[in-house]
Amino acid sequence: MEKRVKLRRYFPGANSAYGFYSFFDQIIGPEARRIFIIKGGPGVGKSTFMSKLGKEMLDLGYFVEYHHCASDSESLDGLVIPSLRVAFLDGTSPHIVDPQYPGAVDQIIHLGEYWSTDGIMESKEAIVKLSAEIKRTFKNVYRHLSPARLYLEGMESLYSIDGAFDRSLLDRLCLELLEEIFTGKTVPKKVGKVRRLFASAITPQGMVNFLDTLVSGYSNIYILQGDFGAGMSEVVERIVDTGKLRGYYIEAYHCGLNPAKVEHLVIPELGVAVIMSKEPHYYNNSGARRVIDTRELAAPFSPQLQAEKEEFFLNYRSALKSAIGFLVKAKSLHDELEHYYIPHMNFEEIDCIRREIMHKVRNM
């Protein structure tokens, strides 16, 4: 079983090879009692609003989920207090969120009501120009992430060559792990559910992951090591599918570059975590139950194929580095844009609203 922890961190969205990819609908499910959707422009304090609420709830002893922004890993896009079934969401672009059940579940907090429109209008030309440049810069981010994915697929393709990878051994490994994880465990009398998020993201701060917070409290940690294409993602996906069929609640964490692939999972009811430790998110845990290297299921590459693999890898790293460079530029532009809003915000009134919301949440 999972030991009690106070905080977990996730990314609900990712800068992927396909553009911005969102799992915002997975931040909180239909069981939500209250969802506060925060609207407003750059620099109005949406992330700060959630951060302060989160800290207060942590200080009160509540378990809290921080959902970080892939365009700035130090900012929040969401906050969840699971025991209260309450969530706060950034409802602005690129993850626009609108109320599904206005008044009954959803409430909009519009921080734009606390700014001086006249002051902001004075900078209209600069704001429009900066906003257009930010959009153009993000397009360049995705222009580099797309070939990065293709170079990874080039590396993966090497394992599909006849004789390069023993799939029968992979099947045997999967059966062994499924038996070890599920045999003898009580099968829940409910429909299984999979919650999908990101544990890592490509950000202006580089490759950022929150694996430490995701496995904290789990007693059965399995670490998968290996190369791209050496079967790790397939192992994780088979465990996810089996766990769901058996009625368990599972959290599946997808690849930020290619969201079609699942990289990690946790099964809270069993205290199980399966983590892929590879470029670009290596994970070491001396207390892991098992460390499995799927490269042991493959034959050594010939010098020619090894050279091909290394060329793919260098090109992948170069494309990724360029994409991160454009993310750094986009963040710098966004920071500049915020400066046109911050001086015209009434943050004292926003703090009053936050205290009112906090009182409402605590008394639910």
Backbone torsions as a table, in degrees:
resi	resn	phi	psi	omega
1	MET	NA	158.3	179.7
2	GLU	-75.3	133.0	173.1
3	LYS	-78.5	156.0	-176.2
4	ARG	-69.0	126.5	173.7
5	VAL	-126.6	162.7	-175.3
6	LYS	-102.3	-24.7	-171.3
7	LEU	-147.3	134.6	168.5
8	ARG	-128.0	149.8	-177.9
9	ARG	-122.5	141.4	-178.1
10	TYR	-142.2	171.4	165.0
11	PHE	-117.5	122.4	176.5
12	PRO	-85.5	-11.2	179.4
13	GLY	-138.7	164.6	-177.5
14	ALA	-145.3	146.4	168.1
15	ASN	-84.6	101.3	-171.2
16	SER	-110.5	177.2	177.1
17	ALA	-66.7	-13.3	-178.8
18	TYR	-107.4	13.1	-174.7
19	GLY	100.5	-164.8	179.0
20	PHE	-72.2	128.2	-177.4
21	TYR	-117.6	127.8	-171.1
22	SER	-116.0	133.7	167.0
23	PHE	-115.0	32.3	-176.9
24	PHE	-60.5	-27.2	179.0
25	ASP	-72.9	-5.2	-180.0
26	GLN	-101.2	-2.4	-178.7
27	ILE	-62.4	-44.3	173.3
28	ILE	-146.2	144.2	-174.0
29	GLY	-94.8	-167.1	-177.6
30	PRO	-65.5	-10.8	178.3
31	GLU	-77.3	-2.8	-176.5
32	ALA	-56.3	134.2	176.3
33	ARG	-89.6	-36.9	180.0
34	ARG	-152.0	132.5	176.4
35	ILE	-124.3	120.9	177.3
36	PHE	-101.0	118.3	-178.5
37	ILE	-101.5	117.7	-174.5
38	ILE	-97.2	122.4	-179.8
39	LYS	-112.5	162.7	178.2
40	GLY	139.7	163.7	-176.5
41	GLY	-81.5	-172.0	179.7
42	PRO	-67.8	139.9	175.6
43	GLY	81.8	6.6	-178.1
44	VAL	-85.3	-9.3	174.1
45	GLY	100.4	25.0	-179.1
46	LYS	-62.8	-49.1	-179.4
47	SER	-65.7	-41.7	178.5
48	THR	-62.6	-40.3	177.8
49	PHE	-55.6	-48.7	-179.0
50	MET	-71.0	-39.0	-179.1
51	SER	-61.4	-43.1	-179.9
52	LYS	-66.3	-42.0	176.8
53	LEU	-62.1	-42.9	-179.6
54	GLY	-61.9	-44.1	-179.9
55	LYS	-63.0	-41.8	179.4
56	GLU	-62.6	-41.6	-179.8
57	MET	-67.9	-37.8	175.6
58	LEU	-62.1	-43.2	179.7
59	ASP	-63.3	-27.6	178.9
60	LEU	-84.3	-2.6	176.4
61	GLY	95.5	8.1	179.4
62	TYR	-80.9	148.6	170.1
63	PHE	-78.3	131.7	-173.4
64	VAL	-129.2	144.3	172.4
65	GLU	-109.9	126.0	172.2
66	TYR	-101.2	126.4	177.1
67	HIS	-110.1	109.4	-170.3
68	HIS	-87.6	160.2	-179.1
69	CYS	-89.4	129.0	-179.6
70	ALA	-70.9	-19.5	178.8
71	SER	-90.0	-4.6	173.3
72	ASP	-167.6	96.9	-171.9
73	SER	-64.0	-12.2	179.0
74	GLU	-88.4	-4.9	179.2
75	SER	-106.8	159.3	-179.9
76	LEU	-106.4	140.4	171.1
77	ASP	-104.5	-14.3	-177.9
78	GLY	-162.8	157.2	177.9
79	LEU	-142.5	132.4	179.9
80	VAL	-129.6	135.6	169.5
81	ILE	-113.2	91.0	-170.5
82	PRO	-56.1	-41.0	-176.1
83	SER	-65.5	-25.8	177.7
84	LEU	-95.1	-8.6	-176.5
85	ARG	57.4	44.7	-178.1
86	VAL	-120.8	138.9	178.1
87	ALA	-137.4	149.9	172.3
88	PHE	-120.6	131.2	-176.3
89	LEU	-128.7	139.1	168.6
90	ASP	-74.9	114.8	-174.4
91	GLY	-98.8	22.1	-177.9
92	THR	-105.1	170.8	-179.6
93	SER	-56.9	143.0	9.2
94	PRO	-92.4	7.7	-178.4
95	HIS	-118.0	65.2	-176.3
96	ILE	-63.9	126.6	179.6
97	VAL	-121.5	128.1	176.2
98	ASP	-119.7	152.6	-178.1
99	PRO	-60.6	134.5	172.0
100	GLN	-92.3	-35.2	-179.6
101	TYR	-130.4	72.2	-175.3
102	PRO	-55.9	130.4	177.9
103	GLY	84.6	-44.4	-178.3
104	ALA	-75.1	-43.7	178.5
105	VAL	-125.3	-47.3	-171.6
106	ASP	-93.1	140.7	175.1
107	GLN	-136.9	131.0	178.9
108	ILE	-90.0	131.3	171.0
109	ILE	-109.7	107.3	-174.4
110	HIS	-100.7	98.8	-178.4
111	LEU	-71.2	-13.7	176.0
112	GLY	-67.4	-11.8	177.0
113	GLU	-74.8	-10.5	-174.7
114	TYR	-112.7	30.6	174.7
115	TRP	-120.5	163.6	177.0
116	SER	-94.3	106.2	-177.4
117	THR	-60.5	-39.2	-178.1
118	ASP	-60.7	-42.5	-179.6
119	GLY	-64.1	-39.9	-179.5
120	ILE	-70.7	-37.4	-179.2
121	MET	-60.8	-28.2	179.8
122	GLU	-63.4	-22.7	-178.7
123	SER	-108.3	22.1	-174.7
124	LYS	-53.6	-47.8	-175.9
125	GLU	-61.8	-44.9	-179.3
126	ALA	-66.8	-38.0	-179.2
127	ILE	-65.4	-44.4	179.4
128	VAL	-63.2	-43.4	-178.8
129	LYS	-65.3	-44.5	179.9
130	LEU	-64.8	-41.8	-179.3
131	SER	-61.1	-41.1	178.7
132	ALA	-65.9	-38.6	-179.7
133	GLU	-69.2	-34.8	176.7
134	ILE	-63.4	-45.0	178.3
135	LYS	-60.8	-43.0	179.9
136	ARG	-64.4	-38.9	-179.5
137	THR	-65.9	-40.4	178.2
138	PHE	-65.2	-33.0	175.5
139	LYS	-61.9	-36.8	177.4
140	ASN	-69.5	-32.9	174.3
141	VAL	-56.3	-50.0	-175.4
142	TYR	-73.6	-25.7	174.9
143	ARG	-64.8	-26.8	178.3
144	HIS	-92.6	-30.9	179.4
145	LEU	-71.3	-29.5	179.3
146	SER	-62.5	-50.5	176.6
147	PRO	-68.1	-27.8	176.4
148	ALA	-58.7	-42.1	177.3
149	ARG	-63.8	-41.1	-179.0
150	LEU	-64.4	-37.3	177.1
151	TYR	-66.4	-37.7	175.7
152	LEU	-63.6	-42.5	178.2
153	GLU	-63.2	-31.0	175.0
154	GLY	-62.7	-42.7	176.9
155	MET	-64.6	-43.0	-179.7
156	GLU	-61.5	-36.0	-175.9
157	SER	-63.5	-24.1	-179.0
158	LEU	-64.3	-27.8	-179.7
159	TYR	-82.2	-6.7	177.6
160	SER	-90.6	-5.8	177.0
161	ILE	-67.1	138.3	-178.5
162	ASP	-50.9	128.1	176.8
163	GLY	86.0	-5.8	-176.9
164	ALA	-79.2	-29.7	-173.9
165	PHE	-142.1	131.4	-177.6
166	ASP	-92.3	97.5	-176.8
167	ARG	-69.6	-25.3	177.7
168	SER	-65.9	-35.9	176.2
169	LEU	-68.8	-35.1	176.4
170	LEU	-63.7	-44.2	178.2
171	ASP	-60.2	-41.0	-179.7
172	ARG	-65.0	-40.5	177.7
173	LEU	-62.6	-44.1	179.7
174	CYS	-60.6	-45.6	179.5
175	LEU	-62.0	-39.5	-179.9
176	GLU	-63.8	-44.4	-179.3
177	LEU	-69.3	-40.3	179.2
178	LEU	-61.7	-40.5	178.6
179	GLU	-66.7	-42.2	-178.1
180	GLU	-65.9	-37.0	-176.4
181	ILE	-80.5	-39.7	-169.2
182	PHE	-108.5	-25.3	-175.7
183	THR	-63.1	132.9	178.4
184	GLY	83.1	-2.9	179.3
185	LYS	-89.9	144.5	177.5
186	THR	-64.7	130.8	178.9
187	VAL	-86.2	117.2	-178.9
188	PRO	-60.4	142.5	179.4
189	LYS	-91.0	63.3	179.0
190	LYS	-155.9	167.7	178.1
191	VAL	-77.5	132.1	179.3
192	GLY	-66.1	154.0	-178.4
193	LYS	-139.6	139.6	177.1
194	VAL	-118.7	123.9	174.4
195	ARG	-101.9	130.1	-173.1
196	ARG	-115.5	125.9	179.4
197	LEU	-145.0	-170.5	174.6
198	PHE	-118.1	136.7	175.3
199	ALA	-93.9	-16.1	-178.5
200	SER	-142.8	163.2	-179.0
201	ALA	-154.9	157.0	173.4
202	ILE	-90.7	114.9	-170.8
203	THR	-131.0	171.5	174.1
204	PRO	-62.4	-22.6	177.6
205	GLN	-85.3	6.5	-178.0
206	GLY	99.2	-155.6	177.8
207	MET	-83.6	112.8	-175.7
208	VAL	-115.6	135.4	175.8
209	ASN	-135.2	156.7	179.5
210	PHE	-120.0	35.3	-176.9
211	LEU	-60.2	-36.6	-179.1
212	ASP	-58.7	-41.9	-178.5
213	THR	-73.5	-26.3	-177.1
214	LEU	-75.3	-32.7	-178.0
215	VAL	-95.5	-7.8	-179.8
216	SER	-58.0	127.3	179.2
217	GLY	94.2	-7.0	-178.8
218	TYR	-93.9	136.2	-175.2
219	SER	-92.6	-20.5	-177.2
220	ASN	-119.0	91.7	-177.7
221	ILE	-107.7	125.0	177.1
222	TYR	-110.6	128.6	179.8
223	ILE	-111.5	125.0	177.6
224	LEU	-102.5	127.3	176.0
225	GLN	-118.5	155.5	177.9
226	GLY	154.5	-172.8	-179.8
227	ASP	-95.6	165.5	171.5
228	PHE	-61.4	128.9	178.9
229	GLY	91.0	0.0	-177.2
230	ALA	-95.3	26.8	168.2
231	GLY	88.9	-0.5	-175.4
232	MET	-63.5	-47.5	-178.7
233	SER	-62.3	-36.3	179.1
234	GLU	-64.9	-39.3	177.4
235	VAL	-60.7	-47.5	-178.9
236	VAL	-62.1	-44.1	-177.8
237	GLU	-65.1	-35.5	178.2
238	ARG	-66.7	-37.4	178.5
239	ILE	-68.4	-40.3	176.5
240	VAL	-59.0	-49.2	-177.9
241	ASP	-62.0	-43.1	-178.9
242	THR	-67.1	-42.6	179.1
243	GLY	-61.6	-40.2	178.9
244	LYS	-65.4	-44.2	179.3
245	LEU	-60.7	-31.2	-179.2
246	ARG	-82.9	-3.7	175.1
247	GLY	96.2	12.4	-178.6
248	TYR	-87.6	154.5	168.8
249	TYR	-86.1	127.7	-175.5
250	ILE	-130.6	140.7	170.6
251	GLU	-106.2	120.0	-179.6
252	ALA	-109.1	130.5	-176.8
253	TYR	-111.7	121.2	-172.6
254	HIS	-91.9	163.2	177.7
255	CYS	-73.9	128.6	-179.3
256	GLY	-65.6	-36.0	179.9
257	LEU	-74.0	-44.4	179.9
258	ASN	-127.6	89.8	-174.8
259	PRO	-62.6	-8.9	177.2
260	ALA	-70.5	-17.7	-177.3
261	LYS	-102.2	140.2	174.9
262	VAL	-98.7	132.4	-176.1
263	GLU	-108.7	-33.3	-175.4
264	HIS	-141.0	162.9	174.8
265	LEU	-152.7	156.9	169.1
266	VAL	-135.6	145.3	174.7
267	ILE	-123.1	93.8	-173.3
268	PRO	-55.9	-40.1	-177.1
269	GLU	-62.7	-27.3	-179.2
270	LEU	-103.6	-3.4	-177.4
271	GLY	64.7	30.8	-174.6
272	VAL	-106.9	136.2	171.5
273	ALA	-133.5	134.8	175.5
274	VAL	-120.4	119.9	-172.9
275	ILE	-121.9	130.1	173.0
276	MET	-87.6	120.6	179.8
277	SER	-108.8	100.1	-178.1
278	LYS	-159.4	172.6	173.8
279	GLU	-52.7	129.6	3.2
280	PRO	-104.9	17.2	-179.8
281	HIS	-128.1	83.6	176.1
282	TYR	-75.8	143.4	-179.6
283	TYR	-136.9	126.1	179.0
284	ASN	-117.4	130.3	178.0
285	ASN	-143.0	111.4	-177.4
286	SER	-66.7	-17.6	-179.1
287	GLY	-96.1	13.5	-178.6
288	ALA	-64.5	142.8	177.9
289	ARG	-67.6	-42.8	178.3
290	ARG	-146.6	145.4	170.9
291	VAL	-118.5	121.6	-174.3
292	ILE	-119.6	126.3	178.8
293	ASP	-107.9	109.0	-177.1
294	THR	-73.1	-8.5	175.0
295	ARG	-66.0	-19.0	177.3
296	GLU	-70.4	-12.3	178.4
297	LEU	-91.8	1.2	-175.2
298	ALA	-117.8	154.3	174.5
299	ALA	-83.7	151.4	177.8
300	PRO	-60.8	143.2	177.5
301	PHE	-74.9	149.5	171.6
302	SER	-68.7	160.5	177.9
303	PRO	-54.1	-36.4	-179.5
304	GLN	-66.6	-46.4	-179.9
305	LEU	-69.3	-34.7	177.6
306	GLN	-63.5	-40.1	178.1
307	ALA	-65.4	-39.5	178.0
308	GLU	-63.1	-44.3	179.1
309	LYS	-60.5	-44.3	-178.5
310	GLU	-65.6	-34.7	177.7
311	GLU	-67.4	-43.9	176.1
312	PHE	-57.5	-44.1	-176.1
313	PHE	-64.9	-43.5	179.0
314	LEU	-62.9	-40.6	178.3
315	ASN	-66.5	-38.0	176.6
316	TYR	-61.2	-48.5	-178.6
317	ARG	-63.5	-36.7	179.6
318	SER	-66.3	-45.1	179.5
319	ALA	-64.4	-40.5	179.6
320	LEU	-64.6	-42.9	178.8
321	LYS	-60.8	-41.0	178.9
322	SER	-65.2	-41.1	178.9
323	ALA	-61.9	-43.5	179.9
324	ILE	-65.0	-35.7	176.3
325	GLY	-59.3	-41.8	177.8
326	PHE	-71.1	-31.2	174.7
327	LEU	-65.7	-38.2	176.1
328	VAL	-61.1	-44.0	179.0
329	LYS	-63.5	-43.3	-179.7
330	ALA	-61.5	-40.6	178.8
331	LYS	-65.8	-41.4	178.3
332	SER	-59.9	-42.6	178.0
333	LEU	-65.7	-39.9	179.0
334	HIS	-64.9	-40.6	176.8
335	ASP	-60.6	-40.9	178.0
336	GLU	-64.0	-40.0	179.1
337	LEU	-62.8	-39.4	-179.4
338	GLU	-60.3	-31.4	-177.4
339	HIS	-64.2	-20.4	177.6
340	TYR	-81.9	-12.4	-178.5
341	TYR	-106.8	-41.1	-172.0
342	ILE	-54.0	-44.9	-178.1
343	PRO	-64.6	-16.1	-175.1
344	HIS	-107.4	13.8	178.7
345	MET	-97.4	144.0	173.8
346	ASN	-98.9	86.2	-174.8
347	PHE	-72.5	-21.8	176.5
348	GLU	-65.1	-42.4	177.7
349	GLU	-66.3	-37.9	178.4
350	ILE	-63.4	-39.5	176.7
351	ASP	-62.9	-36.7	177.2
352	CYS	-63.8	-42.3	178.0
353	ILE	-63.4	-41.6	179.5
354	ARG	-61.1	-42.1	179.4
355	ARG	-65.3	-36.6	177.4
356	GLU	-65.4	-43.2	178.8
357	ILE	-64.8	-41.9	179.0
358	MET	-59.3	-43.1	178.5
359	HIS	-63.0	-41.6	179.8
360	LYS	-63.3	-43.5	-178.7
361	VAL	-65.7	-43.8	-177.7
362	ARG	-64.5	-24.9	-176.3
363	ASN	-102.8	16.3	177.8
364	MET	-75.9	NA	NA
